Amino acid sequence: MTTLVLASKSEARRAMLEGAGITVDLVPAEIDERSLDAQWAADGRSPAQIARLLAEEKARAVSRARPDAHVIGADQTLALGQDRFSKPASLAEARAHLETFRGRIHHLHSGVALARGGQIVASTVSSAAMHVRAFSDAFLDRYMTAMGDRVLTSVGCYQFESVGIQLFDRVEGDYFTILGMPLLPLLAMLRKEGLATP
């Protein structure tokens, strides 16, 4: 049976796949994401394109080391207008990000790629519009306390599947895209490659 590898250390992405009946090994990709991101942004690539390119680069990197396996790469970018955001480095930075998002719409772009033998077999990107409500400072205080260091684990400073849902008035987009991996297109890729039941 073909081995399926997720080029990530993300337990959330593994849980998504396992929930769909897909078993994967986790093998984090050793790439310089920040450097690649900066280079592609300087070249004029959009946040959506960068999410897809990062997913491809992760899949390709691990696939070179595991040529026997099919490798899934995934990545997510966040943009508010022309401004791009990365995972916060501190709780103070996370709070500042959330204050910036308050009452505004930002976009999450989630890329996914499938590689074999160091080559990309298929890739795509999906986007979601996130309408953040005009929450109070008191709510933000409670939110930061409830989240603690978990607020540092995602680019948007929230876990949409838990207390982070309270930040939003509404969203436009696929649930799995918001969580960081467009699962339905990925499952279609896996079925095409004979890695999931047709």
MOQUIGI-V190814 format. One record per residue. N is the residue number from 1. SS is DSSP state (H for helix, E for strand, L for the rest). PHI is phi in whole degrees, 0 to 359 (* if undefined). PSI is psi in radians with two decimals (* if undefined). Layout:
n:N ss:SS phi:PHI psi:PSI
n:N ss:SS phi:PHI psi:PSI
This chain:
n:1 ss:L phi:* psi:2.44
n:2 ss:L phi:291 psi:2.34
n:3 ss:L phi:282 psi:2.42
n:4 ss:E phi:245 psi:2.22
n:5 ss:E phi:240 psi:2.41
n:6 ss:E phi:257 psi:2.05
n:7 ss:L phi:281 psi:1.22
n:8 ss:L phi:194 psi:2.86
n:9 ss:L phi:249 psi:0.24
n:10 ss:L phi:281 psi:1.94
n:11 ss:H phi:292 psi:-0.50
n:12 ss:H phi:295 psi:-0.74
n:13 ss:H phi:291 psi:-0.68
n:14 ss:H phi:298 psi:-0.73
n:15 ss:H phi:298 psi:-0.67
n:16 ss:H phi:301 psi:-0.84
n:17 ss:H phi:294 psi:-0.79
n:18 ss:H phi:295 psi:-0.59
n:19 ss:H phi:298 psi:-0.51
n:20 ss:L phi:270 psi:0.09
n:21 ss:L phi:85 psi:0.30
n:22 ss:L phi:251 psi:2.08
n:23 ss:L phi:266 psi:2.30
n:24 ss:L phi:226 psi:2.70
n:25 ss:E phi:267 psi:2.51
n:26 ss:E phi:264 psi:2.15
n:27 ss:L phi:223 psi:1.74
n:28 ss:L phi:300 psi:2.48
n:29 ss:L phi:277 psi:2.34
n:30 ss:L phi:263 psi:1.42
n:31 ss:L phi:231 psi:2.77
n:32 ss:L phi:268 psi:1.48
n:33 ss:H phi:301 psi:-0.79
n:34 ss:H phi:299 psi:-0.73
n:35 ss:H phi:294 psi:-0.80
n:36 ss:H phi:297 psi:-0.77
n:37 ss:H phi:303 psi:-0.86
n:38 ss:H phi:298 psi:-0.73
n:39 ss:H phi:297 psi:-0.83
n:40 ss:H phi:292 psi:-0.65
n:41 ss:H phi:297 psi:-0.73
n:42 ss:H phi:296 psi:-0.50
n:43 ss:L phi:279 psi:0.00
n:44 ss:L phi:90 psi:0.22
n:45 ss:L phi:289 psi:2.50
n:46 ss:L phi:283 psi:2.82
n:47 ss:H phi:304 psi:-0.64
n:48 ss:H phi:294 psi:-0.76
n:49 ss:H phi:297 psi:-0.69
n:50 ss:H phi:294 psi:-0.69
n:51 ss:H phi:302 psi:-0.77
n:52 ss:H phi:293 psi:-0.77
n:53 ss:H phi:297 psi:-0.71
n:54 ss:H phi:295 psi:-0.70
n:55 ss:H phi:299 psi:-0.76
n:56 ss:H phi:297 psi:-0.76
n:57 ss:H phi:296 psi:-0.71
n:58 ss:H phi:297 psi:-0.83
n:59 ss:H phi:298 psi:-0.77
n:60 ss:H phi:296 psi:-0.76
n:61 ss:H phi:299 psi:-0.83
n:62 ss:H phi:288 psi:-0.58
n:63 ss:H phi:296 psi:-0.58
n:64 ss:H phi:296 psi:-0.65
n:65 ss:H phi:281 psi:-0.42
n:66 ss:L phi:233 psi:1.14
n:67 ss:L phi:296 psi:-0.28
n:68 ss:L phi:281 psi:-0.26
n:69 ss:L phi:252 psi:2.75
n:70 ss:E phi:272 psi:2.32
n:71 ss:E phi:239 psi:2.27
n:72 ss:E phi:260 psi:2.27
n:73 ss:E phi:243 psi:2.53
n:74 ss:E phi:214 psi:2.56
n:75 ss:E phi:205 psi:2.85
n:76 ss:E phi:221 psi:2.42
n:77 ss:E phi:238 psi:2.78
n:78 ss:E phi:229 psi:2.30
n:79 ss:E phi:227 psi:2.42
n:80 ss:E phi:238 psi:1.79
n:81 ss:L phi:62 psi:-2.19
n:82 ss:L phi:271 psi:-0.09
n:83 ss:E phi:270 psi:2.35
n:84 ss:E phi:255 psi:2.56
n:85 ss:E phi:234 psi:2.50
n:86 ss:L phi:247 psi:3.00
n:87 ss:L phi:304 psi:2.37
n:88 ss:L phi:292 psi:2.56
n:89 ss:L phi:269 psi:-0.22
n:90 ss:L phi:209 psi:2.89
n:91 ss:H phi:296 psi:-0.62
n:92 ss:H phi:296 psi:-0.71
n:93 ss:H phi:291 psi:-0.67
n:94 ss:H phi:299 psi:-0.77
n:95 ss:H phi:298 psi:-0.75
n:96 ss:H phi:299 psi:-0.71
n:97 ss:H phi:299 psi:-0.83
n:98 ss:H phi:296 psi:-0.63
n:99 ss:H phi:295 psi:-0.62
n:100 ss:H phi:291 psi:-0.68
n:101 ss:H phi:288 psi:-0.43
n:102 ss:L phi:307 psi:2.21
n:103 ss:L phi:72 psi:0.21
n:104 ss:L phi:231 psi:3.01
n:105 ss:E phi:249 psi:2.16
n:106 ss:E phi:244 psi:2.89
n:107 ss:E phi:240 psi:2.30
n:108 ss:E phi:260 psi:2.35
n:109 ss:E phi:238 psi:2.07
n:110 ss:E phi:245 psi:2.11
n:111 ss:E phi:257 psi:2.62
n:112 ss:E phi:218 psi:2.51
n:113 ss:E phi:218 psi:2.66
n:114 ss:E phi:236 psi:2.23
n:115 ss:E phi:233 psi:2.72
n:116 ss:E phi:211 psi:2.28
n:117 ss:L phi:60 psi:0.57
n:118 ss:L phi:81 psi:0.07
n:119 ss:E phi:242 psi:2.51
n:120 ss:E phi:284 psi:2.18
n:121 ss:E phi:273 psi:-0.74
n:122 ss:E phi:198 psi:2.68
n:123 ss:E phi:203 psi:2.78
n:124 ss:E phi:200 psi:3.01
n:125 ss:E phi:220 psi:2.55
n:126 ss:E phi:227 psi:2.58
n:127 ss:E phi:234 psi:2.69
n:128 ss:E phi:221 psi:2.45
n:129 ss:E phi:262 psi:2.17
n:130 ss:E phi:249 psi:1.92
n:131 ss:E phi:268 psi:1.79
n:132 ss:E phi:276 psi:2.30
n:133 ss:L phi:284 psi:2.85
n:134 ss:L phi:277 psi:1.22
n:135 ss:L phi:288 psi:2.77
n:136 ss:L phi:278 psi:2.85
n:137 ss:H phi:297 psi:-0.61
n:138 ss:H phi:296 psi:-0.72
n:139 ss:H phi:297 psi:-0.77
n:140 ss:H phi:299 psi:-0.69
n:141 ss:H phi:301 psi:-0.84
n:142 ss:H phi:295 psi:-0.70
n:143 ss:H phi:298 psi:-0.83
n:144 ss:H phi:298 psi:-0.68
n:145 ss:H phi:294 psi:-0.77
n:146 ss:H phi:295 psi:-0.68
n:147 ss:H phi:280 psi:-0.66
n:148 ss:H phi:57 psi:-2.43
n:149 ss:H phi:292 psi:-0.28
n:150 ss:H phi:298 psi:-0.37
n:151 ss:H phi:294 psi:-0.30
n:152 ss:H phi:272 psi:-0.08
n:153 ss:L phi:269 psi:-0.12
n:154 ss:L phi:225 psi:2.68
n:155 ss:L phi:298 psi:-0.53
n:156 ss:L phi:267 psi:-0.02
n:157 ss:L phi:67 psi:0.49
n:158 ss:L phi:211 psi:2.74
n:159 ss:L phi:246 psi:1.77
n:160 ss:L phi:302 psi:-0.54
n:161 ss:L phi:281 psi:-0.03
n:162 ss:L phi:227 psi:-2.33
n:163 ss:H phi:297 psi:-0.36
n:164 ss:H phi:300 psi:-0.41
n:165 ss:H phi:302 psi:-0.46
n:166 ss:H phi:288 psi:-0.13
n:167 ss:H phi:282 psi:-0.25
n:168 ss:E phi:246 psi:2.53
n:169 ss:E phi:276 psi:-0.75
n:170 ss:E phi:196 psi:2.89
n:171 ss:E phi:223 psi:2.67
n:172 ss:E phi:235 psi:1.94
n:173 ss:L phi:146 psi:3.03
n:174 ss:L phi:283 psi:2.38
n:175 ss:H phi:306 psi:-0.79
n:176 ss:H phi:289 psi:-0.55
n:177 ss:H phi:299 psi:-0.74
n:178 ss:H phi:296 psi:-0.67
n:179 ss:H phi:287 psi:-0.26
n:180 ss:L phi:119 psi:0.12
n:181 ss:L phi:202 psi:2.02
n:182 ss:L phi:291 psi:1.64
n:183 ss:H phi:291 psi:-0.72
n:184 ss:H phi:297 psi:-0.83
n:185 ss:H phi:299 psi:-0.63
n:186 ss:H phi:296 psi:-0.77
n:187 ss:H phi:299 psi:-0.64
n:188 ss:H phi:297 psi:-0.71
n:189 ss:H phi:299 psi:-0.79
n:190 ss:H phi:295 psi:-0.69
n:191 ss:H phi:297 psi:-0.72
n:192 ss:H phi:299 psi:-0.58
n:193 ss:L phi:271 psi:0.07
n:194 ss:L phi:75 psi:0.39
n:195 ss:L phi:258 psi:-0.05
n:196 ss:L phi:217 psi:2.71
n:197 ss:L phi:295 psi:2.22
n:198 ss:L phi:288 psi:*
